[in-house]
Amino acid sequence: MAVDIISFAYAATIAAGGIIGYVKAGSVPSLAMGLACGTLMGIGAYQTTNDPKNITLSLATSAVLTGVMGMRFMNSGKFMPAGLVGTLSLLMVLRLGYRIYAQ
């Protein structure tokens, strides 16, 4: 059983982004949502490590972040942080979607 390092790294990046948003701007919503989404992705990464076909939580979390952060990027035009998170989330959705069809 191989550890899903990419998903764990993505989860850590999302959680760290929430913490950085709180430290730099005092944004409690960034902290709450960053930690919540990072935790959900961490659980999803653990699930995919144990069963590579169990991608539902990871896919749902990534899809929601793609939509939310993609819209924030479109509205603000600022790549950091919304564009970066939206792009990483889209890449995760594509990766997980590929895993569905590859198995």
C-alpha positions in Angstrom: 0.0 0.0 0.0 1.6 3.3 -1.2 1.1 6.5 0.8 -0.7 9.2 -1.2 2.0 11.8 -0.6 0.6 14.3 -3.2 -2.8 14.4 -1.4 -1.1 14.8 2.0 1.1 17.6 0.7 -2.0 19.3 -0.8 -3.8 19.0 2.6 -0.8 20.5 4.4 -0.6 23.4 1.9 -4.3 24.2 2.3 -4.0 24.2 6.1 -0.8 26.2 6.1 -2.5 28.8 3.8 -5.3 29.2 6.3 -2.8 29.8 9.1 -0.8 32.2 7.0 -4.0 34.1 6.1 -4.7 34.5 9.8 -1.2 35.5 10.8 -0.8 38.1 8.0 -4.3 39.6 7.8 -6.0 38.4 11.0 -8.6 36.6 8.9 -10.4 34.2 11.2 -12.5 32.8 8.2 -9.2 32.0 6.4 -8.0 30.1 9.5 -11.2 28.2 10.0 -11.7 27.2 6.4 -8.1 26.5 5.8 -7.9 24.2 8.8 -11.3 22.6 8.0 -10.5 21.9 4.3 -6.9 20.8 5.2 -8.3 18.4 7.7 -10.9 17.0 5.3 -8.2 16.6 2.6 -5.9 14.9 5.2 -8.7 12.4 6.0 -9.3 11.9 2.3 -5.6 11.3 1.7 -5.6 8.7 4.6 -8.6 7.0 2.9 -7.0 6.9 -0.5 -3.8 5.5 1.1 -5.8 2.6 2.6 -8.0 2.1 -0.4 -7.0 3.8 -3.7 -10.6 3.6 -5.0 -12.0 5.6 -2.0 -11.6 9.1 -3.4 -15.0 10.6 -2.7 -14.0 12.9 0.2 -10.8 14.1 -1.5 -12.6 14.7 -4.8 -15.5 16.6 -3.1 -13.2 18.8 -1.1 -11.0 19.6 -4.1 -14.0 20.3 -6.3 -15.5 22.7 -3.7 -12.1 24.5 -3.3 -11.8 24.7 -7.1 -15.2 26.4 -7.4 -14.9 28.7 -4.4 -11.3 29.8 -5.0 -11.7 30.0 -8.7 -14.6 32.4 -8.3 -12.6 34.5 -5.8 -9.7 34.6 -8.3 -12.1 35.6 -11.2 -13.6 38.4 -9.1 -10.4 39.8 -7.6 -7.9 39.0 -10.4 -5.2 38.4 -7.7 -3.3 35.1 -8.1 -2.3 35.0 -4.4 -3.9 33.2 -2.7 -7.1 32.4 -4.6 -5.6 31.7 -7.9 -2.9 29.4 -6.5 -5.4 27.4 -4.4 -7.9 27.3 -7.3 -5.1 26.0 -9.6 -3.8 23.4 -7.1 -7.4 22.3 -6.4 -8.2 21.9 -10.1 -5.0 19.8 -10.6 -6.2 17.6 -7.7 -9.6 17.2 -9.3 -8.0 16.2 -12.6 -5.6 13.8 -10.8 -8.4 12.2 -8.8 -10.7 12.0 -11.9 -7.9 10.3 -13.8 -7.6 7.8 -11.0 -11.2 6.9 -11.3 -10.8 6.0 -15.0 -7.4 4.4 -14.6 -8.6 1.7 -12.3 
